[in-house]
Amino acid sequence: MSGSPKYSTVSVASAYARREAQRRAQREAERRSRQEQRARERAELAARRARERAARRDRARADVERRQREAADRRAAEQEAHASRVREEQAAADSRRLDEVNDLLVRVRTVEPDAPAAELAAIEQRLIQLRGEVGSGEPLGGAVEELRGRLVLLSSRGDAPQPDAGYDAVLARFEQQLAAVGPDGALHDPEGRRHCTELLDRLRAAAGSGAATRFAALLGTVEHALTRHAGTAQRHADQERLRAAEERRRSEEHAAARAAADQVAEEAAEAAEAAQAEEAEDAEDAEEAGDAEEMAVHERRAAALVEAADRLGVVRTSAEAVAAEARELADPDLAVRVERALHTVTGALGAQAAEDALEAVGALERLLPEAEARLDELQLAFTRRSDLAEALQDAMCGEGFTFTEGSEQGAAFVLRFERPSGARYETTVATEADGTPVLVYHVEGEPDVTLHPAAEGAVCDRTEDLLERVHEAMGERDGFLPGELTWQGKPPRGQAGPLPGAGRGRRG
């Protein structure tokens, strides 16, 4: 439109200012409420994550303890089974020796009718007592050998050759007894074997004619030596069996300990896997200490990513709404800031960058209250412009203007009016940088408005009077107080002169 734009800054009446302060306080309270709600949501999510971590730790700990108990029970059962086998072997050896002594007792009673009955009865009673102690865990070898020796002494008198038995038969029986001991006898009791061999040689030498007395005297000694040698060999054999059993037990314990160590390592890996399911593939390979540490790092990173995602979930909807509203309220810079902060968080989460995600979501959380406060001020300014535009429209129409159209251009409203004379007025309702509302008029078709101001100043008395009446009406009804109307080239008050042709102009 032609002519210089005319300007008027607008202040607000106290009543409107009070209403605006109330709206500001209300929006601030709503903003604080939203912030407190988000804080509660973050706290609830943090508590939930803490409960889930504690539950995973408890499950992992319970699983480890269960496996440890099972391993301990297994080892205890294996040890008990081994001890039972040792006791059984010991009991079997004791039973065999007691059976041998019992056979010797029966033989003494058979071949020695003159043997003291009281002594045999005492030996039999002791034999019964020892049978009751079989399997108690205490070795009975010494007590059994003591009974064997007593019976050998009682049987020595019955070993003399009978009139119908030759020396060769006796020697053959003794040699069979020595041979029955086997080669282990010479290995475990070389002195006993040598002594038995020497006695048999002496007995063989005494087997000639005229030596019956000497032969008979040696019989008991040979019998006792052979019995002692057999008992010694048997004890050594039993000890060997017990030692072999002990070696097996130790080997089994060593194998069990190694298996237990392997089991503990496996349990540690499984516990870590239970603590962080999403790192399951890494957990399967975590059998060594380095892998366990790597898994702990993965677990912390996953927990941080979950925390960042939870915190983003709390603020994301609000941030997106703030960005959209900032664009609607003509503050694209604020919208870009919020959108960039939001994109930084989602990008870090997508890249699995835990620390960057936490830092970015913290920055977004700090930016959001600031952006919401800025939006509140933008909304208040929009409401003020909207109310001012509505008041201007009412006042202009009250002065005979016809409202033709209106539009919103950025942070301003543009209203177009026309007078019956055909003059057209375009009014922009804007806000200055400090928040002060301002009215900007472009006028075309009024006789007192020229395209270019004259050198002595552009006087627009009728247009100015008309707009002043509009401003007065706005102040009376709507609480807005427009200031002095000014334009480029306006002369100071009291110095205005009529424009050329002003007398021919129509009433504005």
QUICOR-V470088 format. One record per run of one state. SS is the DSSP state (hx for helix, st for strand, lp for the rest). FROM is the first residue (numbers start at 1). TO is the last residue. If there is no record, write none. Layout:
ss->SS from->FROM to->TO
ss->SS from->FROM to->TO
This chain:
ss->lp from->1 to->5
ss->st from->6 to->12
ss->lp from->13 to->13
ss->hx from->14 to->111
ss->lp from->112 to->116
ss->hx from->117 to->133
ss->lp from->134 to->140
ss->hx from->141 to->159
ss->lp from->160 to->166
ss->hx from->167 to->181
ss->lp from->182 to->182
ss->hx from->183 to->188
ss->lp from->189 to->189
ss->hx from->190 to->205
ss->lp from->206 to->211
ss->hx from->212 to->275
ss->lp from->276 to->276
ss->hx from->277 to->285
ss->lp from->286 to->288
ss->hx from->289 to->328
ss->lp from->329 to->331
ss->hx from->332 to->350
ss->lp from->351 to->353
ss->hx from->354 to->398
ss->lp from->399 to->401
ss->st from->402 to->409
ss->lp from->410 to->411
ss->st from->412 to->418
ss->lp from->419 to->423
ss->st from->424 to->431
ss->lp from->432 to->436
ss->st from->437 to->444
ss->lp from->445 to->460
ss->hx from->461 to->478
ss->lp from->479 to->479
ss->st from->480 to->482
ss->lp from->483 to->485
ss->st from->486 to->487
ss->lp from->488 to->501
ss->hx from->502 to->504
ss->lp from->505 to->508
